[in-house]
Amino acid sequence: MTGNESAGAGAIDVVTTIAEVRRITDGHRAAGRSVGFVPTMGYLHDGHGSLMRAAAADNDIVVASIFVNPLQFAPDEDLDSYPRDLDRDRSVAATNGVDLLFAPTTAEMYPHGAVLTTVSVDKLSQRWDGESRPTHFAGVATVVSKLFNIVGACRAYFGEKDFQQLAIIRRMAADLSMPVEVVGCPIVREPDGLAMSSRNVYLSPEDRCAAVVLRRALDAGEQAIRDGETDPETVTRALRSIVDGEPRARLDYAAVVDPVTLETPPVIESETRLLIAAYLGDTRLIDNCSVRTGQDRS
Ligand code: PAF
């Protein structure tokens, strides 16, 4: 595709140029319509579908982007093999209330090749996933700020599954006074509890079964807090011991963090986020959950 492509009745408009998205979203805003935006890297699953449905419920018009952003992959990561299926994505997006799909090429997004200007959110980007993927969050923050500049004033929807990413984007939008309301949406899980992710397709059948260990570890940590545990290190040990009990899994990190600063508090007192990352084979999976002390599980 080289420009604006309309796929016919019941299908969705796909545009590939920045100028065209701007023209369309500016027109909607000028007519008084609110714009919801769902940035994705495609290979859409129901986690993305839930973001699109939330955007459609809150806004007059929903724009979704599909762009596998090279800037957020390290040279040894899965940029080339990242799953892609634009035809399927078009129908998933249409089914979930998206009005316009923006699917730019890399040349459209990065016309000069290498970028000289990047956005990096200090502190929040260095911990946890940032330790294993030191350049990842600058790549995310840079492309998301470009996408916000392209789509313009909007509400933007991100999944809580990538909780550190969500915290970083919220902070970036606030620090840079972006005209965007960042909305976090709950994790969508498979029936056995595995958080939905485009990367789940990489798992062998055996690793796919074992992957539910992330959710089991979070459940154990959550239960420990509900039982009155207030020491983050003890809760972290509970998560770690569950993952260590699964021979196919290798823990990257487990952490108890404040949901805004992503720092581990000295004592667990109020709303806390449990974060976990583990390898199943070569696939690195992440998951997290919120725990409010003194409240029943929802
Ligand atoms: O979460 C993702 O899919 C990506 O990191 C995002 C936010 C679309 C930026 O490329």
Residues whose N, C-alpha, C, O or C-beta is under 5 A from the ligand:
A	BS01	PAF	P39 T40 M41 F67 N69 V140 V143
